[in-house]
Amino acid sequence: MTVIDWPAGMLKLPDSFTFKGSEGGVIQNTTSEAILVTLIAARDKALTVVGAADVNKLAVYASDQTHSTFTKVCKIAGISSRNIRSIPTTLTGGFSLSPFELRKAVEADLAAGLVPVYLCLNLGTTSTTAVDPIEPLTRVAKEHGMCFLDCCCLWVQNPKARRCSEHQPGILEKQTERIRFRRRFQGLATRHRPAVQIFAVMAHFPILRRRQPPSSYPFRRTDGQDVRRVRKIRPEVRNSGAEAVRAGVFPDPDENYGSDYTEMLNRKLLDWINLTGRVYMSHTKIGGVYVLTFAVGATLTDERHVVAAWKLIKEGADALLRTT
Ligand SMILES: Cc1ncc(COP(=O)(O)O)c(C=O)c1O
């Protein structure tokens, strides 16, 4: 209870969201679980109005950058896959969900006789760290009585809504039972693990450091001068949030960023980097472009780690270009 009130204070949520003022929040085991709990609450609220027979009319919305868990959870909650809207985003829009596109999708569904129930928002998508503009999007959602969320720490304005969903028979009850069973037999340390984890992160990663403007992070800049001179190849580091860095070897701007050749170069670079055993990187595809990605938001990651990783990228790019 104490731990979940801390982030509520940092986010400046009204007291009504905390244990001080009301029934407080919940640290869910996973984001998927938080989405499931709230989606079922939204589904059941809508079904009391439209009737259970019309469950196939319920529609849900998220950007195409949203984690795949959203689609899975919708299926578990019985939302027809025909009514899961994955709204396209663009590079020029920073891959965030456009309120205009959301409204267009919602209005088309209403015209087709569907019932919008849920909007999944992101503050830092997994692949692109895109941030959805919460205020205008929630305005559209509220106009149509939708719920919205993507989180692990879950606060609800009306705790009764959450309680109602937890008491639904079926999948959720079975899931809750399984979690209770697991916790009973895994002991105290596990039972309190989510709170302990949040406590550890907060204790280790001073909130003041988190609040530094992103431009003060040294690894934000694009720093490809050395390698740019080598055979028209231009490596870039792009960082749209503080959590992850995207990097890659890209051909000159006049060439096609999404070409097979570019992808082949970056796949080779990724393999080379990971084989060194010094840094572990992964990849993502952003707007069809293959990009290397690595996390820098961990509590123990420091400037020197990011600088070393960047040196390694450049070393790999140089080696790659000498042999291609
Ligand atoms: C933005 C986002 N949403 C949802 C998830 C799924 O989280 P979980 O595995 O906790 O259910 C992730 C996991 O990386 C994520 O990054």
The ligand as an SDF file (V2000), in Angstrom:
LIG
                    3D

 16 16  0  0  0  0  0  0  0  0999 V2000
    4.4860   -0.9240  -23.7220 C   0  0  0  0  0  0  0  0  0  0  0  0
    4.3030   -2.3450  -23.2740 C   0  0  0  0  0  0  0  0  0  0  0  0
    3.0550   -2.7990  -23.0510 N   0  0  0  0  0  0  0  0  0  0  0  0
    2.8540   -4.0740  -22.6390 C   0  0  0  0  0  0  0  0  0  0  0  0
    3.9050   -4.9470  -22.4260 C   0  0  0  0  0  0  0  0  0  0  0  0
    3.6350   -6.3610  -21.9420 C   0  0  0  0  0  0  0  0  0  0  0  0
    4.0360   -6.4160  -20.6350 O   0  0  0  0  0  0  0  0  0  0  0  0
    3.8740   -7.7130  -19.7030 P   0  0  0  0  0  0  0  0  0  0  0  0
    4.8230   -8.7320  -20.2310 O   0  0  0  0  0  0  0  0  0  0  0  0
    4.2330   -7.1680  -18.3650 O   0  0  0  0  0  0  0  0  0  0  0  0
    2.4600   -8.1750  -19.7590 O   0  0  0  0  0  0  0  0  0  0  0  0
    5.2260   -4.5140  -22.6420 C   0  0  0  0  0  0  0  0  0  0  0  0
    6.3840   -5.4190  -22.4340 C   0  0  0  0  0  0  0  0  0  0  0  0
    7.5030   -5.1530  -22.8070 O   0  0  0  0  0  0  0  0  0  0  0  0
    5.4290   -3.1840  -23.0870 C   0  0  0  0  0  0  0  0  0  0  0  0
    6.6680   -2.7130  -23.3380 O   0  0  0  0  0  0  0  0  0  0  0  0
  1  2  1  0
  2  3  1  0
  2 15  2  0
  3  4  2  0
  4  5  1  0
  5  6  1  0
  5 12  2  0
  6  7  1  0
  7  8  1  0
  8  9  2  0
  8 10  1  0
  8 11  1  0
 12 13  1  0
 12 15  1  0
 13 14  2  0
 15 16  1  0
M  END
$$$$
